[in-house]
Amino acid sequence: MMRGFEHLPEGWQTCIRVFLQSVLDRSGSRQSYESYAGVLLRFFRTHHDPDAVTKSDVLAFMQSPCTSRRNHGGEASASTRNSRRCTLTSLYKFASEFTVEGGKPLYQKPLPTQGLRNMKPATNHRVLEVAELERLFAVIGEGSVKALRDRALYMFYLYTTRRRRELASIQWGAIAETTIIEEGRARPAVIFRYRQKGTYRTVKTQEMPRPVYDAIVRYLVAAGRFDGMTATTPIFVSTNPWHATRMEPLDDNYMNTMLKGYLEAAGLDREISLHALRHSAARIRYLSGQSLLSIKETLGHASIQTTFNYIGALTGVGDPMARTLETGAFAFLGGH
């Protein structure tokens, strides 16, 4: 078990250990496990008796300053406060069903988070116009292995509108050539498999636009890796010699850091996040004729209002819209 809970009663130590393992088993994400554990470590550092925790304690914790390197000491955002509340709610619900000696639940009181509600995060659906995207990719260029890697990665992200965690650690074996039947006609295609956020245990399949596949191959060839790729080899790895020899997948947070450097070099707003590329691509797809209902279904949104809020993305095995974009809005990225 992660160190830091030894001061808690033994039953709570066991409960937290089992709870965190359930988070890992359910999500399949080590990052989710560490996120939950980090919140609990910080909270119980000053609350040594979990049974005595009150709603006021939780509220004070939700409002406490950030401890992350990026915003250390700064005001916690609505998303951070919501994450703290949800983590504690999940633990206490789990403890309410976690039986100890005698068959009784470990926690037998009303939840200390009861009555606390999620805050509504401030939304900033910033998008890049096609001309701005062209400037961005012009700055990235193709003059080095790193540039080829980043170009392929951001093309992958922009074309498919997948989330960064879904692409950062993707392996070579997730890509396959196949035949897709559309309107009674067969055509060769490339597809890739990924695990979608929120449904990690379910493997999704989507078409990989040919320009993206070609860009990935160019990057791997330039890096001298193409012939040695196996099914379990990560596609996107660090170009740092020490890290590259370990073949560890590119950190998804680093993808965002890299983007900010390129944005600054292109004279664009550094505060634009990687997720803005997803918004941008979704908006361009919508304006290029993709139906909103189709976008909702392929994204898996429960409400079409969610999709409407930022004009979601297109998913699915067959992706004819991607081929339209190859010669349309994304023509500046190059084709076959």
N, C-alpha and C positions, 0 to 999 in steps of 0.2 A: 504493500500500500504506500502511496505517496506520503512522505514524512510531513509532519505539521499538525497531526490530529491526536498526538499521543496524550495531550492534556485532557482530552474529552473522556467521559465515562466509557468503559469498555464496550457496552452495547451500542453506543453511538459510533464508536470507531469501526465496529463490524458493519453497522448499517451503512455508513458512508462508503466503506470499501466495496460492499456489494452494489450499492447505488451507482457508484462511478463505473464499476464493471458493466452494469446494465446499460449505462449511457454508451460505453464503447461498443458493446455487443449490438445495441439497437442501431447506432449511427454508422458503425464501421469506421469512424473517424477519430484518430488520435487527437486531432486538433480540438474536436468537440469535448473529448475527455479532459484535456488540459484546460479548456475554457471553464468547464464546470468546476473542476478541482481548484482552479485559481480563485474563483469567486468564493467557494466554501472555505478555502484556506484563509483568505483575507477576513471573512466574516467571523469565523470561529477563533481567530487570533485574539479577539477581544471579548468573545462571548464563550465562556468556558462551560456553561451549563445550557445545552440546547433546549432543555425542557423549560427553562426560565425566560426564553426569548419572547419579547413582546412585539406588537405591531410598531410601536415607536422605535424599537431597536432596528427593525427592518427598514423603516422609512428613513432613519438617520443614515443607515448604510447605503441605501439607494441614492441619497443625495450627497454622499461623501465624494471628495475630489478624485479624479482619475489617478491611477498609478502606472499607466502605460508609459513607455518611453516617448511616444509621440505626443502625448498630452499630459505629462506628469504634473500633478497639482492643479490642472485645469478643471473646469466645471464638467461634470459627467453629462453626456448627451442623453436625450430621451431613450435612444436605443440601448445605451449602457445601463441606464436605470432599469429599463424593462428587463434586460438580460439578468441583472442581479435579482430582481423580484422573481422572475420565472425560475431561476436556478433554486432559490430557497423554497419556493412553492413546490417544485418537483421533489426536492429532498424530503420535505415535511409530509407530503402526501405519501411518498414511499415509506417513510418511517411509521406512518399511521397504519400501514398494512404489513410492516416488517415485524414478525413475531419473535419474542425472546423467550427465555425460560418460563415455563408455565403456560405458553401458548397465547400470551397477551401481546397486543401491539406495543411496540416500543414507545410510540408517541400517542397519547390519549387525550389531547386537548384540541380546541379549535385551532386551525392553522394560524400562525402568527402573521401571515400575509393576507388573511381574510379581510376583504373590504378595500384592499389596495388595487388600483387599476393601472393598466398600461398607459404610459404617456404617448401621445401622438407625436411621432418624430416629425421634425421639419422636413418637408420634401423639397428637393431641388433637382428637378428632372432636366439637368443640363445636357444638351446634345451638341455634337459637332456636325456642322454642315459638310456637304461633300467637298467643298473647296478647302475646308479646314482639315478634313481627313487626308486630302491630297498633300497638303503641306506637311502633315505629320509623317506620312510614309516617305515623302521626299527626304526628310531629315534622317529617318532610319536608314535609308539607302540599302546597298547590297555590297559594300566594300570590305566586309570582314565576316568571319564566322559568326561573331556576336550579332552583327547587323542582319545576316541571313536568318539566324535563329529568331531574333526579335520580330523580323518582318513576317516570318512564317507563323509565329505565335499570335501576333496581333491580327494577321489575316484570318487565321483559324477562328479567333475570337469574334472578329467583326462579321465574317460570313455566316457563322453558325449561331451567333449570339448565345453561346453557352457561357456558363459562369466560369470564373477563373479557376476555382477548385476542381471543376470538372475537366479542365484541360491541362492544368499545370503538371500533373503526375501521369498523364496518359502514356500508355506503353505501346510499343510497336505492334504487339499482337492484337491490339484493339482495332487495327486498321485492316480492312480486307477488300479485295476486288470482287465484284459480284455483278449480277444482271438484274436490273429493275424493270418491271413491267408497268408501263404507263399508257393508259388508253389503248390497251391491246397490243402495244408495241414494246419490244425488248430493246434495251440499250445497256451498254457496259457502264459501270459506275464504281465508285469507291465509297465504302461506308466505314463508320467508326462506332465503337461501343463506349459508353460512359455510364457513370452512376450519377443520377440526377439528385440535386440537393433536395432533402426532405424524403426521398425514397431511395436511400443509399443502397438498400439490398436489391433493388430492382435495376437490372441492366437495361439501358435504353439504347436504341440504334438510330443513327441519323446519317444521311448522306453527307459525304465530305466533298465539297466542290473541288473540281479538278485543279483550279489555280492554287488552292491550299495544299493539296497533295504534292503538286509540283514544287511548291516553295519549300515544303518539308524535306523532300528528296534533295533539293539543291543544298539546303543547309546541312543535311547528314553527309552528303558527298564531300562538301567543302571541309567539314570537320573530320573527314577520314573515318567516319563511323558507319557508313551505309552498309558495307559488306559484312560487318560484324554484328548487326542488329539481330536480336533474338526476340521472342514473343514477350519476354518480361523486361526488356530494356526500356527505360524511360526515353521518350523522344527528346524532350527539352531538358537539358542539363546545363550546369554552370560552365562557362568557358574558362574559369579559373583552373589552371593546370592541376592543382591539388584536389579541388572538388570534382573536376571532370573525371579523374581516374577512379573515383569512387562511384561514379554513375548514379548519383542521387538526383531525383527529380527536382526541377526548379521550384523554389519556394513561391507559393502563390502571392504572398505579400511583396516579394521582390519584383514581381511582375508590375505591381502598381508603382513601386519606387522607380523602376526603369521608365515607365510611361511619363512620369513627372519630368524627368530629365529631357525626354524627347519633346514634350510639350513646350518646355521653356526654350529649347533650341529652335522650335518652329514659331516662336513668338505667340504661343497660345497660353491660355489660362492654366497655370500649374495646379490649381485646385480641382481641376477636372479629374474625376476618379476613373479607374478602369471600367467601373460599372457604367459610366457614361457612354462608353463605346457600345455596350449592349443596348442602351436606350437609343443611341444614334442609329445603329443598324436596324433596330425594330421600327423606328420611325421611317427610315428610308424604305424598308420593305412595305410598310403600310402605304406610303405615298406611291410606291411602285405597283400597287394593286392587290396586295395580299389582304384577304378579308379579315376583319377584326375577330369574327367568330372562330375562324380557322386558327388564328394566332392564339386565342384563348385556349382552344382545345390542345394545341400542340405544346403550349407552355404548361398545361396542367393546372391552370388557375381555377379556383373554386368559383370565383365571381368574374364576370366579364368587366365589371367596373375596375378591378385591379389591372386588367389588361389595358383597358382604355386609358388609365392614368398615365401610362408611359408608352403606349402603343407597343405591346409585347413582341416577342420574337417568333420565328417560325421553326418548328421542329418536325421530325418525321423522317422516314427512310427516304422516300422520294422527295426531292427538293427542287422542283423546276424553277422556283423563284430565284434560287441561287444562280442558276445558269442565265437567267434574264439579267441579273446584276453583273455578271461577268462582262457583258458588253454594254451595260448601262451605267448605273451610278458608280460601280466599282471598277470600271474599265481601266482607271489609272493604276490599278494594282497589277495589271498584266494578266495574260491568259495562258494558253497552252505553250 
